[in-house]
């Protein structure tokens, strides 16, 4: 597969930035001020790592994309062509903005211990901007006219809503990572309240994902028949993505209406371990589905939708 390096780097960059932005957002809407710095959700180390990795992946991504566009290898790139793509294309402008945003994100992550509130807002803003620039590397970036503007705005909202959901899953998993024996009543009370907050915000995120996903699909595909979708690699991957999204919705529903109340019921009891293990298992499955969806999205971005075939 000629586009494999592009797909791998796109997947890693999507996952990195969405987890980063979503975890920071989670710390702001699900935790009160004193909890943000209490160690309940250790954010400094993962934020520093994710910003540095995101900066590196963004640089590699431009090299891989240029190699794919020119049909050359990563080791034999034409420097002049690379400079022209960066300096004279929308993809290059978006990449410059992303690199600047990620540089600010690294600085903000490094300042989380000194100025936690300001650094969190700066980190959320810069990582969200970096996510928005990814739109220009996909199909929305190639759509022209007013339709293209609507497509890009819809795709930005789609990706940011996905970041809130995926990053929230990562944040809550991180909160429950410590051994069950060290999960005290106070820790579990915070986790229970944070999960309820996440469920409310996640509902809004899911609504935005569905709405913008429909807009994006209508722009790219129109109203294709199921047989037409099944006949193309793009359609097959899209249907697989929708199936995984449905699985995530089912797991999210179980978390909200069964596992969250179950956790609340055992706080302060002698044995909260079964409820914690059930939540962990559900979060692992939801995380796996989310990563699979991101891998499919990275792959879909390299394929031609059936509605655009000439």
Helices and strands as residue ranges (DSSP letters): H 4-29, H 33-36, H 44-70, G 74-76, H 79-88, H 90-110, H 116-133, G 134-137, G 139-142, H 145-175, G 180-182, H 185-221, H 226-230, H 233-254, I 255-259, H 260-266, H 273-300, G 306-308
